């Protein structure tokens, strides 16, 4: 089922959709690393696309998923996820700043650092948070999230809550 089908009101598997986004984001960063390895480092499109998707992903978690889970008994795990989102956001900010005049080795290291942060974060988020997300959301919240997954955009200027800590 496509994200559009989910937005149309059909059943969807939120955990599977969010996990797929993780894999797609990782894949974009890995494609950029492959470009660097092959001497094609000037084309940062896969990396920039992956980081834009990651920022949108963080937004949807923090605005649609985490509030209900935090008030539903997962407050401490959600706080951990929020802190890690801040570290990921800051790593993306640093990576974007380096892209203009970055040395390929430094960019490679920055990408590997970001992938490491994502691997650690996703290893907790996918088994602990995602299975509990959809059951915790009421039907209206699920419909709103499905619509956002299908076509939503992160508001201009939105920043992860813990990015500035």
C-alpha positions in Angstrom: 0.0 0.0 0.0 1.3 3.4 -0.8 1.4 6.4 1.6 -1.4 7.9 -0.5 -3.6 4.9 0.2 -3.0 5.4 3.9 -4.0 9.0 3.6 -7.2 8.0 1.9 -8.3 6.2 5.1 -7.2 2.7 4.4 -5.3 0.8 7.1 -1.6 1.4 7.2 1.4 0.1 9.2 2.9 3.1 10.8 5.9 1.2 12.2 6.7 -0.2 8.7 6.4 3.2 7.1 8.6 4.9 9.6 11.2 2.1 9.4 11.2 2.4 5.6 11.9 6.1 5.9 14.9 5.2 8.1 16.2 2.9 5.4 15.6 5.4 2.6 17.5 8.1 4.6 20.4 5.8 5.3 20.5 4.8 1.6 20.8 8.5 0.5 23.7 9.1 2.8 25.4 5.8 1.6 24.9 6.9 -2.0 26.7 10.1 -1.3 29.5 8.2 0.4 29.7 6.0 -2.7 29.9 9.2 -4.9 32.8 10.4 -2.7 34.6 7.1 -3.0 34.2 7.2 -6.8 35.5 10.8 -7.0 32.0 12.2 -7.6 31.9 14.2 -4.4 30.7 17.4 -6.0 27.1 16.0 -6.4 25.7 16.3 -2.9 22.1 15.7 -4.1 21.7 12.3 -2.4 23.0 13.6 0.9 21.0 16.8 0.8 17.8 14.8 -0.1 18.5 12.4 2.7 19.0 15.2 5.2 15.8 16.9 4.1 13.9 13.7 4.5 15.5 13.1 7.9 14.5 16.6 9.1 11.0 16.0 8.0 11.0 12.6 9.7 12.2 14.1 13.0 9.4 16.7 12.6 6.7 14.1 12.1 7.9 12.1 15.1 8.1 15.1 17.4 4.9 16.7 16.3 2.6 13.6 15.7 4.0 10.6 17.4 6.0 11.5 20.5 3.5 13.7 22.4 0.9 10.9 22.7 3.6 8.3 23.7 5.2 10.6 26.2 2.0 11.1 28.0 1.2 7.4 27.7 4.0 6.0 29.8 7.0 6.3 27.6 8.2 9.6 28.9 11.8 8.5 29.6 12.3 6.7 26.3 10.9 9.7 24.4 13.2 12.1 26.3 16.1 9.9 25.1 14.8 10.0 21.5 14.5 13.8 21.7 18.0 14.3 23.0 19.3 12.0 20.2 17.3 14.0 17.6 19.1 17.1 18.8 22.5 15.5 18.3 21.4 14.2 14.9 20.1 17.7 13.9 23.4 19.4 15.0 25.4 16.8 13.0 23.3 17.6 9.9 23.9 21.3 10.5 27.7 20.8 10.7 27.7 18.6 7.6 25.7 21.1 5.6 28.1 23.9 6.6 31.1 21.8 5.4 29.6 20.9 2.1 30.5 24.2 0.4 34.2 23.8 0.9 34.5 20.4 2.6 37.5 18.2 2.2 36.3 14.8 0.9 37.9 12.9 3.8 36.2 15.3 6.4 32.9 14.9 4.6 33.3 11.1 4.6 34.0 11.2 8.3 31.0 13.5 9.0 28.7 11.2 7.0 30.0 8.1 8.8 29.4 9.9 12.1 25.8 10.8 11.1 25.2 7.2 10.0 26.6 6.0 13.4 24.2 8.3 15.3 21.3 7.1 13.1 22.2 3.4 13.6 22.3 3.8 17.4 19.1 5.9 17.5 17.1 3.6 15.1 18.2 0.5 17.0 16.2 1.8 20.0 13.4 3.6 18.2 12.3 0.8 15.9 11.8 -1.9 18.5 10.7 0.3 21.4 8.8 3.3 20.0 7.4 2.3 16.7 5.4 -0.8 17.8 3.6 1.4 20.4 3.0 4.4 18.2 0.0 3.4 16.1 -2.0 1.8 18.9 -1.4 4.9 21.1 -2.8 7.3 18.5 -6.6 7.7 18.2 -8.2 7.3 14.8 -8.2 11.1 14.2 -4.5 11.3 15.0 -3.8 8.3 12.8 -5.6 9.9 9.9 -3.8 13.2 10.4 -0.4 11.4 10.4 -1.3 9.3 7.4 -2.1 12.5 5.5 1.2 14.0 6.5 3.1 10.9 5.5 1.5 11.0 2.1 2.1 14.7 1.3 3.0 16.8 4.3 5.8 19.3 4.5 7.7 20.4 7.5 6.9 24.0 8.3 9.6 26.5 7.1 11.9 27.3 10.0 10.9 24.4 12.2 13.8 23.2 14.3 14.2 20.1 16.4 13.4 20.9 20.1 16.7 19.8 21.4 18.9 21.0 18.5 20.0 24.1 20.4 20.9 22.3 23.7 
